[in-house]
Amino acid sequence: MKKIKAIRVLFSFEALIWLMALIALACLPTDSPAHFSLCPLNNLGFDFCPGCGLGRSISHAFHGQFTASFDSHPLGLFAIIILSYRIISLSFYSIKTKNNNN
């Protein structure tokens, strides 16, 4: 229980969610042709959605397939950078506020 509390101190809840999402996308197989989509536009039958392909793009990037990543969505690598920065900044803020409270 102390280990879970220590992890909770180091990471905020939002940072844990983003970290788990990136880990899930890193573990996602890239060779699967069909996938489940949570996109409401895709589920309604629209062909264009500005966000579709971003998860596949991130997954391809984690597997080192950078051309496939860019083909899936041009902002996939940028999303990894932004989310990584967000996780790090939230973690530092959480540690900083923990140290100031003691």
N, C-alpha and C positions, 0 to 999 in steps of 0.2 A: 504494500500500500504506500510505503514511503517513496518507492521509485516512481509510482504514478504521480504522486504529489510533486516530486522533483521535476518531472517532465512538464507538469502543468505550470510550475513556476517558470520554467525556461521558455515555454511557448504559450502564447495566448490561444484562445479557442479558434480564432480566425486563422492564425498561422498553422495550427494543426489541421484544419480543414483543407487549406491550400496545399500543405505538404502531403496529406493523404491523397488528394486529387492528382498531384504530380506523380506520386508513386504508382497510383493506379494506372495512369496513362503510360508510364514507363513499362509496366508489366503487361500492357495490352498487346496482343499479337497484331502485327501489321499486315499479315498476309490474308486475313479474313476478308472476303469480298462483301459479305452482308454484315450489317451491324444494327443494333437497336439504337434508335434516335429519340432523344427527349425534345427535339426541336419542334415547337408548335407549328411553325411554317411548313416544315417538311411533312409533318403528320397531317396537315390540312391539304397537302397536295401541291403546294407551291414549289416551283423549281429553283427559285433563287432565295438564298438566305445569306446575309453577310457573315454569319458566324459558323455556318456549316463547314465542316472540314478542319476546324481549328483543333479539335481533340485528336483527330487522325494525324494532323500535321505535327503536333507535339509528340505523339507516339513515334512517328517516323524519325523525328529529330533525336529522341532518346535512343533509338536503335541505330543511329549513325547514317540514316538514309536521308541526307539533306536535300537532294533534288526532289525526292518524293514528298518530303516535308513541304518544300516550297510549292510544289504542284498542288498539294492538298489545300493549303492556305498560305498566302505569302507572309502572314504575321505570326506564324507558329513559333519561330525562334524568338521573336520580340516578346511574345506572351510568356515564354519560359523565363526570359530575363526579367520582365516586370514582376512575375509571380515570385521568382527567387528573391528579388529585391524586397518585395512586400513581406515575405516570410522572415528574412533577415532583420528588416527594420522593426517588425512587430516583436521579434524575439529580443532584440536589443532594448527596446522600450520596456518590455516585460521585466527583463533583468534589471534595468535601471530603476524602475519603480519599486521592484522588490528590495533592492539595496538601499533605496532612500527611505523605505518604511522601517528598516531595521535600525 
